Amino acid sequence: MPTESTPHTHTQKPRPLVSVVIPVLNGEDTIARGIESVFAQDYPSIECIVVDDASQDSTADILRSFGDRITAIFNEANRGTAGAYNIGTARAGGEFVLLMASDCHMTDPSYVSAAVKVLEDDNIAGLCGQGVFGDLHTLNRVQRVFTVVNLLDVDDKPGEEIFEVSFIETRCDLVRRRALEEIGFWFEGLYNSTEDQDISARMRQLGYRLVQDKRLKFALDFGQTEDNLRKVIKKQYKYANGQAYIFLKYGLGHHLMTGDQDNRRSRILHRIVQVAIAPVAVAGIVACTTGAGTIAVAAAAVVAARALYYWRSSARWLKGADRLFCAGMGLVCDLTYGLSFLSALVTWAISDPRILRFGRPMPGMGKAGS
């Protein structure tokens, strides 16, 4: 037994391992910064796993330069984001997995420590922070258009609290590995689109909660997936294809809203308008060719109002003629998104009729908030 002269020894409980999993495709401009931000964390038990999804640039050489400081996995063929996460998570040994996009990096060394503390609540399966741009002046015109068209939530608002969300966004999000195991990990049929919403809905169906803490900040960069107009339009196509799957399988009841989520509400409305604009524009074109003047004028008025919306909302991001350019690109993205969404409703319904819910909430949704 210890005496007065015998010092008491306290064994500190080891912190659970956090596995940072980063899928990367042609990320030579951003991946090193992201990996270094992992090493800069003050959390004592962390590993970094990077999955190179068949990059064609110097990404592989950059990963090899880190040696055994990271676990680098090189896919021979591209598997997409969901596939890369499945591969990386299979190699992860952590109780928690930090899902980190290759064009993001953590600026706060206590980011992981703070996130792990939130997940001490066993009912919480996932936590997302707040992504912000470090310097708006570094964005080129195409990147600014992408920001406007997708209503990216990048405003650094101080003092915001933690609140429940319907889905995490896998940009710099901490997830409980047990929850991923229970849902069977990622569905690879969602290729580079909405795989985050899918895993979120399935975790919430099991009764888990998902939260966002906007006090936890990380930096957003732009990689090579948004660096030209073709890729911006291609992303709209992929977003819509995946969102059609989410709508058919989980319904609008999937979108739980609590707390200050103005941006998420605005994005839902924005996507609805994009879907509506597409048939209006097509009807206007058909009306012009068939001589239906009244319909053509009405459609033109709707399209003009939408262009004006983009012109006005781009004032923060663009100047002068670039705002007109954004208005035009916004309409192109609307048409792409809307037509892709509507066609994907049909193709998803035919390929897998089991997912059809016709807008009804998914069974079990709402348990997370109870």
NORZI-V41442 format. One line per field, one symbol per residue. psi: psi as a letter, one per 30 degrees, with the letter a starting at -180 (. if undefined). burial: I if it has 24 or more other ideal C-beta (glycine too) atoms within 12 Angstrom, else O. A space follows every 50 residues. Layout:
psi=???
burial=???
This chain:
psi=kklffjkkkkjkkkkkkkjjkjkkjhhfffeeeeeefeffkfkfjklkkk jjhhlgageeeeefffbgfljkkjkelkfleeeeeeeeeffkglfkkjjk kfgllkfjfgeeeeeeeegfjffkfkkkajklkejfffkaeeeeeeeeeg hkjgkjjlgkaklklfklgheikkkkeeeeeefgbkjffjjhkgfeeeee eeeeefgllklkjffjklkklkagfggleeeeeeeeeeeeeeeeeeeeef lfffikjlajheeeeeeeeeeeeeeeeefeeeeeeeeeffgieeeeeeee eeeeeeeeeeeefgeffllbffeeeeeeeeeeeeeeeeeeeeeeeeeeee eifffkfhfkkkkfkfeff.
burial=OOOOOOOOOOOOOOOIOIIIIIIIIIIIIIIIIIIOIIOOIOIOOIIIII IIIOIOOOIIOIIOOIOOOIIIIIIOOIIIIIIIIIIIIOIIOIIIIIII IIIIIIIIOOIIIIIIOIIOOOIIIIIIIIIIIOOOOOIOIIIIIIIIII IIIIOOOOOOOIIIIIIIIIIIIIIIIIIIOOIOIIIIIIIIIIIIIIII IIIIIIOIIIIIIIIIIIIIIIIIIIIOIOIIIIIIIIIIIIIIIIIIII IIIIIIOOOOIOIIOOIIOIIOIIIIIIIIIOIIOOOOOOOOOOOOOOIO OIIOOIIOIIIOIIOOIIOOOIIOIIIIIIIIIIIIIIIIIIOIIOOIOO OOOOIOIOOOOIOOIOOIOO
